[in-house]
Amino acid sequence: MMSTPVIGDRYWRGFGFGLIVAFLAFLAWKTSGEPWCAPSAPSWLPWAEPEEHCVRERISALAGWGAVIVALPTVRMLAKQIRDADQFHKQTIAMAMEKQLILASRTRRRVNNEQRRIDRIKANIANMNASAGSTGHPTMLTQATAKMVVKLAENFDERDFDEFENITFVGATYLRSVRKALGAAQQIASPASKTSGGTTLSARDLNRIDNAVTRAQTHAKRLEEHAKRYLKRWEG
């Protein structure tokens, strides 16, 4: 909540009151020996009448400068109130955006976890391709790699990704197409994830898994970039 500067306000109110008192005292001293109104010296024009010089005219002339001096503390207090109101407005927005900030932070954290999983899957696929190419044997999808592919597909179905893309534009169809590709890869990898020895795969099926994981990797990087940018905008 916005704090009320009690001590500062008292000080500046006292300062303004002191200026007023000092100004009035100066006028009283300056005009103490003069009559309220006095005629000017006779004019050399025969038809001109003497003018009056009154203390009230001097007071009226100095009133503008006095108002400026007295208004300075008020201007200072108004400027501080504007700064406080701006800070309060920012805090209100931050409170309203708390849910979105938590969502963006959670999305970034989950994307980082999935990127590490993707790196391991990509490394295993590269090793499988190298082994099959050197031995001439069919490609073997291990149970551990198959489980990671299944888990990757499940995690990309999390609602957090949908909710985050609702508050910031990441792409119109990217997530949908990535989920579709991962769903197909999950179907291929699912039998191997339940077999301790793994299963053999055709080059076509392994390529489909590799392509799906690559698309997930690209979208994960895109999500991470948008999450960082969103957090920097509201927290920085």
Order of alpha helices (4+ residues) and beta strands (2+ residues): alpha-beta-beta-alpha-alpha-beta-alpha-alpha-alpha-beta-alpha
